[in-house]
Amino acid sequence: MPLHRIIAWKKDGTKTDEIIFSETTSLGFSPSETGIHSSSVSIHKYEIVGDMNPSLIESKGKKYIVPYWIEVHSKTTMNDILFEFPKPKDSLPKVKLESESQSGLGQYKTTFNPNNGNYKCNCMGFWRSKGNCKHVKELKAQLELKN
């Protein structure tokens, strides 16, 4: 039992757009209103792109697709919803730099993630300098030379 979307254009240039329920997949539409210039009828699906699977609830006499809180027709079923997860964004590889500690007792790993612009380093100075240690400065300088 599908939902149908009816769009009607009036002679004065205004447009009406409504969603109705029909017992069948075919719907005949003859405008009862005078002044209708043209109209369009199609099966309607709510298209949702999101991180969580949708569900339907009724609250205060209205029906919603949650967790997106989109108000829908009262006869909407899960079959009337087209859901897809967002497409993953292309990700760029992280830039890495390894530095010897001044004492020679270890190595520090510094990385730059071009996808979010974040620098990270595993040295204590990274935390003390609030993310701007000498290793991060060195990696920034190397990246600036490449560009």
C-alpha positions as CSV (number, residue, x, y, z in Angstrom):
1,M,0.0,0.0,0.0
2,P,2.1,2.9,-1.3
3,L,2.2,6.6,-0.7
4,H,1.8,8.8,-3.7
5,R,3.1,12.4,-4.2
6,I,0.9,14.7,-6.2
7,I,2.3,18.0,-7.5
8,A,-0.2,20.3,-9.2
9,W,0.6,23.6,-10.9
10,K,-2.2,26.2,-11.1
11,K,-2.7,28.6,-13.9
12,D,-1.7,31.5,-11.6
13,G,1.8,29.9,-11.2
14,T,1.3,28.5,-7.7
15,K,2.2,24.9,-6.9
16,T,0.7,22.4,-4.4
17,D,2.6,19.4,-3.2
18,E,0.9,16.7,-1.1
19,I,1.5,13.1,-0.1
20,I,-1.5,10.8,-0.1
21,F,-2.1,7.1,0.7
22,S,-3.7,4.7,-1.8
23,E,-4.8,1.1,-1.5
24,T,-3.2,0.3,-4.9
25,T,0.1,1.1,-6.7
26,S,-1.8,2.8,-9.5
27,L,-3.5,6.1,-8.8
28,G,-5.7,8.0,-11.1
29,F,-5.8,11.8,-10.4
30,S,-8.3,14.2,-11.8
31,P,-8.1,17.6,-10.3
32,S,-11.2,18.6,-8.5
33,E,-10.0,22.2,-8.2
34,T,-10.5,24.5,-11.1
35,G,-7.5,26.4,-12.3
36,I,-5.1,23.4,-12.3
37,H,-2.8,23.8,-15.3
38,S,-0.9,20.5,-15.0
39,S,-0.1,17.8,-12.4
40,S,2.3,15.0,-11.7
41,V,1.7,11.8,-9.7
42,S,4.4,9.4,-8.5
43,I,5.0,6.8,-5.9
44,H,6.7,8.5,-2.9
45,K,9.6,7.2,-0.7
46,Y,11.2,9.1,2.1
47,E,15.0,9.1,1.3
48,I,17.2,9.1,4.4
49,V,21.0,9.2,4.6
50,G,22.4,8.8,8.1
51,D,24.5,7.0,10.6
52,M,21.6,5.2,12.4
53,N,18.9,2.9,11.0
54,P,15.5,4.6,11.0
55,S,12.4,3.6,12.8
56,L,8.8,5.0,13.0
57,I,7.1,6.3,16.0
58,E,3.8,8.1,16.7
59,S,3.8,11.0,19.1
60,K,0.9,13.4,19.8
61,G,-1.1,12.2,16.8
62,K,1.8,12.6,14.3
63,K,4.2,10.0,12.8
64,Y,7.9,10.6,12.7
65,I,11.0,8.9,11.3
66,V,13.4,8.7,14.2
67,P,16.2,9.4,15.2
68,Y,15.9,12.1,12.4
69,W,12.5,13.4,13.6
70,I,11.1,13.9,10.1
71,E,7.3,14.2,10.2
72,V,5.8,11.8,7.7
73,H,2.3,10.8,6.4
74,S,0.2,8.9,9.0
75,K,0.1,5.7,6.9
76,T,3.9,5.5,6.3
77,T,5.4,2.1,6.8
78,M,9.1,1.0,6.8
79,N,8.6,0.0,3.2
80,D,8.1,3.7,2.4
81,I,11.6,4.6,3.6
82,L,14.8,4.3,1.5
83,F,17.8,4.4,3.9
84,E,21.5,4.4,3.2
85,F,24.6,5.0,5.2
86,P,26.7,7.9,4.1
87,K,29.5,7.0,1.6
88,P,32.9,7.1,3.2
89,K,35.1,10.0,2.2
90,D,38.3,9.5,0.4
91,S,41.0,9.5,2.9
92,L,44.6,10.6,2.4
93,P,47.5,8.7,4.1
94,K,49.0,10.1,7.3
95,V,52.4,11.7,7.1
96,K,54.9,10.2,9.6
97,L,58.2,11.4,11.1
98,E,60.4,9.4,13.5
99,S,62.9,11.3,15.6
100,E,65.6,10.1,17.9
101,S,65.4,11.4,21.5
102,Q,68.2,13.8,22.6
103,S,69.3,11.2,25.1
104,G,69.4,8.5,22.4
105,L,67.2,6.2,24.5
106,G,64.2,6.1,22.2
107,Q,62.3,7.4,19.3
108,Y,59.4,9.8,19.0
109,K,56.7,9.3,16.4
110,T,55.1,12.4,15.0
111,T,52.2,12.2,12.5
112,F,50.0,14.6,10.5
113,N,46.6,13.5,9.4
114,P,45.6,15.5,6.3
115,N,42.0,14.4,6.5
116,N,41.4,16.4,9.7
117,G,44.5,18.6,9.9
118,N,45.6,17.1,13.3
119,Y,49.2,16.7,14.4
120,K,50.2,14.1,17.0
121,C,53.4,13.2,18.8
122,N,54.2,10.7,21.5
123,C,56.8,12.9,23.3
124,M,56.1,14.6,26.7
125,G,56.7,18.0,25.1
126,F,53.6,17.6,22.9
127,W,51.4,17.7,25.9
128,R,53.3,20.4,27.7
129,S,53.3,22.7,24.7
130,K,49.6,21.9,24.0
131,G,50.3,20.2,20.7
132,N,53.2,22.3,19.4
133,C,56.4,20.4,20.4
134,K,59.6,20.7,18.4
135,H,58.8,17.5,16.5
136,V,55.5,18.9,15.3
137,K,57.3,22.1,14.3
138,E,59.9,20.1,12.4
139,L,57.2,18.1,10.6
140,K,55.3,21.3,9.7
141,A,58.5,22.8,8.3
142,Q,59.1,19.7,6.2
143,L,55.5,19.8,4.8
144,E,55.8,23.5,4.0
145,L,59.0,22.8,2.0
146,K,57.2,20.1,0.0
147,N,54.4,22.5,-0.9
